[in-house]
Amino acid sequence: MRVRFSYLDRQFADIEPYLADVRALVQTGRFTLGAPVEEFERRFAAMCGLPHAVGVASGTDALMLTLKVLGVGPGDEVITAANTFIATVGAIAMTGARPVLVDSTDGFTIDPRLVEAAITARTKALVPVHYTGNVADMPALMDIARRRQLLVVEDACQCIGGMRDGHPVGFWGEAACFSLHPLKNLNVWGDGGLIVTGSADLDRRLRLFRNHGLTGRDEAVVFGHNSRLDALQAVIGSRLIDQTSFITSRRIENAARLDRGLADLAPQVRIPRRDPQVKHVYHLYVLRVERRDELVAWLRAEGIEAKIHYPVPVHLQPASRALGYTDGDCPQAEADSRCVITLPAHQHLTDEEIDYMIDRVRAFYGAGS
Ligand SMILES: *Cc1c(COP(=O)(O)O)cnc(C)c1O
């Protein structure tokens, strides 16, 4: 049996409705902004329970543009997690601000206890990452942010549909940023991103900034970027968005099935603590395991596309050299880089495929079914 990480072919097996929408778009000839983007933005904002959503070219741009519009730039420091996809940190660096990397908890999200110690007079913003699809400890982080007057921008690129204490991601920060990349939970046919916010003013400024600062064809009120969400991707997004609850609930069921099938393998396989306050959407199903590299090789030989997110934490990447971090600065992220494994949890996996993964992991550790 083969178990792949992603099943775009199964997801888009019935492609005709999408193509009909694309055909209709091509007939209008309106490929930039316009009604399709506005409709998708409206529906995405509604899904997040917030009044505004702004479509942009990628999740990375969503983060960078939001920080820039909020006034983050050279001379500022922005605190985020060392355990994240490189894009979070790249987006901060592209504003000219200095990224300050803080270690994570057992749940792979930034540790609020370490945030306070990382704050300096230059700290302007905090970017918690809802990494793997788990929601960061926002109540604790917002408490710090209010006391220390920090802006908060949530990196929700891995967490569409995620909730904590009954609130959807985006509830806490100035804004939350999402990615529509083909490997993300809600995925279009290329790159795309969105920013959701409760602030009409931030919404207005982001709309200017993503489109050259233009108020109309002939007037630019600020200098800006070209970072629009393509109308084509908005059309695909509008058709897909109705599947979000299916995607989320299937991923949660798959993760629960994996958890049940592997729980007794501790301490060789350690399942992260599942916080009952959080609706974790399992963009990534990550475990900590013994003999990680051997297990990855074994699973791959058995046809299972296991991955590692990530073998080198951001603070130890060559790109971070100028930030001056060394081994030992983020012990949890460093230990995780040596023991984490990501198993497929895609919404189009079958129960048989999940059970095959469970069986193969158990066999590796010499445990019966
Ligand atoms: C994917 C991702 C991004 C960037 O999104 P893109 O659309 O690929 O630019 C940022 N942060 C995190 C945590 C991500 O997973």
The ligand as a MOL file (V3000), in Angstrom:
LIG
                    3D

  0  0  0     0  0            999 V3000
M  V30 BEGIN CTAB
M  V30 COUNTS 15 15 0 0 0
M  V30 BEGIN ATOM
M  V30 1 C 2.8990 28.2900 4.6570 0
M  V30 2 C 3.2470 29.1740 5.7770 0
M  V30 3 C 3.5350 30.5320 5.5970 0
M  V30 4 C 3.6510 31.1630 4.2420 0
M  V30 5 O 2.5820 30.9720 3.3960 0
M  V30 6 P 2.8340 31.0290 1.8160 0
M  V30 7 O 1.4670 31.1400 1.2580 0
M  V30 8 O 3.5270 29.7720 1.4250 0
M  V30 9 O 3.6600 32.2400 1.5340 0
M  V30 10 C 3.7870 31.3020 6.7120 0
M  V30 11 N 3.7720 30.7760 7.9510 0
M  V30 12 C 3.5130 29.4750 8.1630 0
M  V30 13 C 3.4790 28.9590 9.5680 0
M  V30 14 C 3.2620 28.6330 7.0930 0
M  V30 15 O 3.0350 27.3340 7.3110 0
M  V30 END ATOM
M  V30 BEGIN BOND
M  V30 1 1 1 2
M  V30 2 1 2 3
M  V30 3 2 2 14
M  V30 4 1 3 4
M  V30 5 2 3 10
M  V30 6 1 4 5
M  V30 7 1 5 6
M  V30 8 2 6 7
M  V30 9 1 6 8
M  V30 10 1 6 9
M  V30 11 1 10 11
M  V30 12 2 11 12
M  V30 13 1 12 13
M  V30 14 1 12 14
M  V30 15 1 14 15
M  V30 END BOND
M  V30 END CTAB
M  END
